[in-house]
Amino acid sequence: MEYRPFGQTGIQISAIGFGCWEIGGGYGSIEESDFIRAVNRALDLGINSFDTAEAYGMGASERSLAKALGNRRKEAVITTKFGIGYKGFPNYRDSSRNRVMTQIEKALANLNTDYVDVFMVHWPDRNTPFEETMRALDDVVKQGKARAVAVSNFKLEELERCMKARRVDVVQYCWNMLDRRMQNDIYPYCQKNGIGVMAYGSLAYGVLSGTFSVEMNFDENDWRSRRGNLGGINLFQHLFGPEQFARNLRAVEELKAMAKRYGKTLPQLALRWTTSNPVISTALVGCRNEKEVNDNVGALGWTISEADMKEIDAIFARNGVITEPKMWLE
């Protein structure tokens, strides 16, 4: 396993991380027994990065991860997120001091641990001063209930405001071949300031898995089956809208041929691309079973040539695929 510095936290994090959204629901079906075996296989292979959130089933994912880790908790670097999914709050978000203090206790109970490695704001709550949130998070660290403070999906100016109140140790943003928005300002800022970066959506929510077809239908309880926007960010249309989905899959077929030349699967090629960015500390990918875990680690220990990196860009260009969609995470 390849390990990287997690910003300036002193933590060494595995370059491949285990995303736990699926087990919380809303992402198709997954058997908990398969998940438990997958988590333990990941640990056996040296994966120590595990990412979950309150919003993944409002605690369900956290509880499943705790069950899967069992007495191996100290082998894991656990990131959990809070701040979204609350009825009665604008945009369902709340990152007030009261929420920070209440949720860390719930997270610790759900995860059956006395500390989390990273406590993260899931989405910016623009109705609460960022200074209030950051000071509360700092208190959580001082109390020994978290090792590091993090934010996810914040705009650059918002990240800068947070940094003035309390250092942001880690950030989390979407990053994959089909979504490269962060390369323009967010990632240069993180690199300059030594902030650890977690990449989510590394396989573009399955588009880069190589298993989709234009005729496929997602399960009714899968967010990818919706015909509309997700959280106002137009993510569905960019990846799964009728016209763009077909273009994306045409490009995927060409990428499969490139992966084959390396003796790799398409997910391995896509994850190698994601982790090739030096600013990335850990690339998260959801795993439903041991087979997927085994495949993911095959993304490490080799390099995509400079010529093929350029060819990847050319493949997207000739298929009309947009790699910097004109949208922001609102």
C-alpha positions in Angstrom: 0.0 0.0 0.0 1.1 3.5 -0.8 0.8 6.0 2.1 0.9 9.8 1.8 1.1 12.7 4.3 -2.4 13.8 5.4 -1.6 17.5 5.1 0.2 18.6 8.2 -1.8 16.3 10.6 1.1 13.9 11.1 -1.2 11.1 9.9 0.0 8.8 7.0 -3.1 8.0 4.9 -3.5 5.3 2.3 -3.6 6.6 -1.2 -6.8 4.6 -1.8 -9.7 5.2 0.6 -12.9 3.3 1.4 -16.1 5.4 0.9 -19.0 4.3 3.0 -21.9 6.1 1.4 -23.5 3.0 -0.1 -24.1 1.2 3.1 -26.1 4.1 4.4 -28.7 3.7 1.7 -29.8 5.8 -1.3 -27.1 4.2 -3.6 -28.7 1.0 -4.7 -28.7 -2.2 -2.7 -25.7 -3.5 -0.7 -25.5 -6.4 1.8 -24.1 -5.5 5.2 -22.3 -8.9 5.4 -20.5 -8.1 2.1 -19.6 -4.7 3.4 -18.1 -6.1 6.6 -16.0 -8.5 4.6 -14.9 -5.7 2.3 -13.9 -3.4 5.2 -11.8 -6.2 6.7 -10.2 -7.1 3.3 -9.3 -3.4 2.9 -7.6 -3.4 6.3 -5.7 -6.6 5.4 -4.4 -4.8 2.2 -3.3 -1.8 4.2 -6.2 0.6 3.4 -6.6 2.8 6.5 -8.7 5.6 5.0 -12.4 5.2 5.8 -14.9 8.0 5.1 -18.5 8.1 6.4 -21.1 10.8 7.4 -24.1 11.4 9.5 -26.1 12.0 6.4 -25.4 8.5 5.0 -28.6 7.1 6.4 -28.5 9.6 9.4 -26.1 7.4 11.3 -26.6 4.1 9.6 -23.3 4.2 7.7 -21.4 5.1 10.9 -23.0 2.2 12.8 -22.2 -0.2 10.0 -18.6 0.9 9.8 -18.2 0.5 13.6 -19.6 -3.1 13.3 -17.3 -3.9 10.4 -14.2 -2.5 12.1 -14.9 -4.3 15.4 -11.7 -4.5 17.4 -9.6 -3.2 14.4 -10.7 0.4 15.0 -7.1 1.5 15.7 -6.0 0.3 12.2 -8.4 2.8 10.6 -8.2 6.6 10.0 -11.9 7.5 10.3 -13.3 10.6 8.7 -16.9 11.4 9.5 -19.0 14.4 8.3 -21.9 16.4 9.8 -24.0 19.4 9.0 -26.6 18.4 6.4 -30.0 16.6 6.3 -31.8 18.6 9.1 -35.4 19.4 8.5 -36.4 22.9 9.5 -33.1 24.5 8.6 -32.3 26.5 5.5 -31.1 24.2 2.8 -31.2 21.4 5.5 -27.8 22.6 6.8 -26.7 23.5 10.3 -23.1 24.0 11.4 -23.8 26.0 14.6 -21.8 25.4 17.7 -24.6 23.5 19.2 -24.8 21.2 16.2 -21.0 20.6 16.3 -21.1 19.7 20.0 -24.2 17.6 19.7 -23.1 15.7 16.6 -19.6 14.8 17.7 -21.2 12.9 20.6 -23.6 11.1 18.3 -20.8 10.2 15.9 -18.7 8.8 18.6 -21.6 6.7 19.9 -22.5 5.5 16.3 -18.8 4.6 15.6 -18.3 3.0 19.0 -15.1 5.0 19.6 -13.8 7.8 21.8 -12.4 9.8 19.0 -12.5 10.3 15.3 -9.5 11.1 13.2 -11.1 13.8 11.1 -14.4 15.7 11.9 -15.7 17.4 8.8 -18.3 19.9 7.8 -20.2 18.2 5.0 -21.4 21.3 3.2 -21.1 25.0 4.0 -23.9 26.4 6.3 -23.9 30.0 5.1 -26.5 31.0 7.8 -23.9 30.3 10.6 -20.7 32.4 10.8 -17.8 30.1 9.7 -15.9 31.5 12.7 -18.4 30.0 15.1 -18.2 26.6 13.4 -14.4 26.6 13.3 -14.0 27.6 17.0 -16.4 24.8 18.0 -14.4 22.3 15.9 -11.2 23.5 17.6 -12.8 22.8 20.9 -13.7 19.3 19.8 -10.0 18.8 19.0 -8.9 20.2 22.3 -11.2 17.9 24.1 -9.5 14.9 22.3 -12.6 13.9 20.4 -11.1 14.5 17.0 -7.5 14.7 15.8 -8.2 17.0 12.8 -10.7 19.6 11.5 -12.0 19.5 7.9 -14.5 21.0 5.5 -16.0 19.7 2.3 -17.5 21.5 -0.7 -16.5 25.0 0.4 -15.7 27.7 -2.2 -12.2 29.1 -2.1 -13.2 32.3 -0.4 -15.1 30.3 2.2 -12.2 28.1 2.8 -10.0 31.2 3.2 -12.4 32.6 5.8 -12.4 29.4 7.8 -8.6 29.3 7.7 -8.5 32.8 9.4 -10.5 31.4 12.3 -8.8 28.1 12.7 -6.5 26.1 10.5 -8.4 23.7 8.2 -6.4 20.4 8.3 -8.2 18.5 5.6 -10.6 19.2 2.8 -12.8 16.9 0.6 -13.9 17.7 -2.9 -15.1 15.8 -6.0 -12.2 14.9 -8.3 -12.1 12.5 -11.2 -11.5 12.5 -15.0 -15.0 13.9 -15.6 -14.9 16.6 -12.9 -11.7 18.7 -12.7 -13.0 22.0 -11.4 -10.8 22.0 -8.4 -7.6 22.1 -10.3 -8.0 25.9 -11.0 -8.0 27.4 -7.5 -8.9 25.0 -4.7 -6.0 22.5 -5.2 -3.3 25.1 -5.7 -4.4 26.8 -2.5 -4.3 23.4 -0.6 -0.9 22.6 -2.0 0.4 26.0 -1.0 -1.0 25.7 2.6 -0.2 22.1 3.2 -3.9 21.0 3.5 -4.7 17.3 3.2 -7.0 16.5 0.3 -9.6 13.7 0.1 -11.0 13.1 -3.4 -14.5 11.7 -3.6 -16.4 10.5 -6.6 -13.1 9.0 -7.9 -15.1 6.8 -10.4 -17.6 9.5 -11.2 -20.3 7.6 -9.3 -19.8 4.5 -11.4 -19.6 6.1 -14.9 -15.8 5.2 -14.9 -16.5 1.7 -13.7 -17.0 0.4 -17.2 -20.1 -1.5 -16.2 -22.8 1.0 -17.4 -24.8 1.0 -20.7 -27.1 3.6 -22.1 -30.1 1.3 -21.7 -29.5 0.6 -18.0 -32.0 1.6 -15.3 -30.9 2.3 -11.8 -32.7 0.9 -8.8 -35.6 3.1 -7.6 -33.8 3.9 -4.3 -30.6 4.9 -6.2 -30.1 8.7 -6.5 -28.7 8.2 -10.0 -32.2 7.2 -11.2 -33.6 10.7 -10.6 -34.4 12.8 -13.6 -33.3 16.2 -12.2 -30.7 18.0 -10.2 -29.1 16.7 -7.0 -28.9 19.4 -4.4 -29.0 22.1 -7.0 -25.7 21.3 -8.5 -26.9 19.8 -11.8 -24.7 16.7 -11.1 -27.2 14.3 -12.5 -27.3 16.1 -15.9 -23.6 16.3 -16.2 -23.1 12.6 -15.6 -26.4 10.9 -16.3 -28.4 13.3 -18.4 -29.5 11.6 -21.7 -27.1 13.3 -24.1 -24.1 13.6 -21.8 -24.5 10.0 -20.5 -24.2 8.6 -24.0 -21.1 10.8 -24.7 -19.5 9.8 -21.4 -20.0 6.1 -22.2 -18.5 6.4 -25.7 -15.4 7.9 -24.1 -15.4 5.1 -21.5 -15.2 2.5 -24.3 -12.0 4.1 -25.6 -10.6 4.3 -22.0 -11.2 0.6 -21.6 -8.9 -0.1 -24.6 -6.2 2.1 -22.9 -6.6 0.3 -19.6 -6.2 -3.0 -21.4 -2.9 -2.0 -22.9 -1.6 -1.5 -19.3 -3.1 -4.8 -18.3 -5.4 -3.0 -16.0 -9.2 -2.6 -15.5 -10.9 0.7 -16.2 -11.5 1.5 -12.5 -7.8 0.9 -11.9 -6.9 3.4 -14.8 -9.4 5.9 -13.4 -8.1 5.7 -9.9 -4.5 5.9 -11.1 -5.4 9.1 -12.9 -7.0 10.5 -9.7 -4.1 9.6 -7.5 -1.5 10.9 -10.0 -2.3 14.4 -8.8 0.3 15.1 -6.1 -2.1 17.2 -4.1 -4.4 14.2 -3.5 -3.8 12.5 -0.1 -6.4 9.8 -0.5 -8.8 8.9 -3.3 -12.2 7.6 -2.0 -14.1 4.9 -3.8 -17.1 3.0 -2.6 -16.7 -0.8 -2.2 -19.6 -3.2 -2.1 -17.6 -6.4 -1.8 -14.1 -7.9 -1.4 -13.6 -8.2 -5.2 -14.0 -4.4 -5.7 -11.4 -3.8 -2.9 -8.9 -6.1 -4.5 -9.4 -4.4 -7.8 -9.0 -0.9 -6.4 -5.5 -1.6 -5.0 -4.4 -2.5 -8.5 -4.5 1.2 -9.2 -1.2 1.7 -7.3 2.4 0.9 -8.1 2.5 2.0 -11.8 2.3 5.2 -13.9 0.2 6.4 -16.8 2.6 7.8 -19.4 2.6 11.5 -20.2 1.5 10.6 -23.8 -1.5 8.7 -22.5 -2.5 11.4 -20.0 -2.8 13.7 -23.1 -4.6 11.0 -25.0 -7.2 10.8 -22.2 -7.9 14.5 -22.7 -8.2 13.9 -26.4 -10.6 11.1 -25.9 -12.9 13.3 -23.9 -12.6 16.2 -26.4 -13.5 14.1 -29.5 -16.5 12.6 -27.7 -17.8 16.0 -26.6 -17.3 15.2 -22.9 -17.1 18.2 -20.5 -14.4 17.9 -17.8 -14.9 21.2 -16.2 -18.7 21.6 -15.9 -20.0 25.1 -15.3 -21.5 24.5 -11.9 -20.5 24.9 -8.3 -21.3 22.9 -5.2 -23.9 25.1 -3.7 
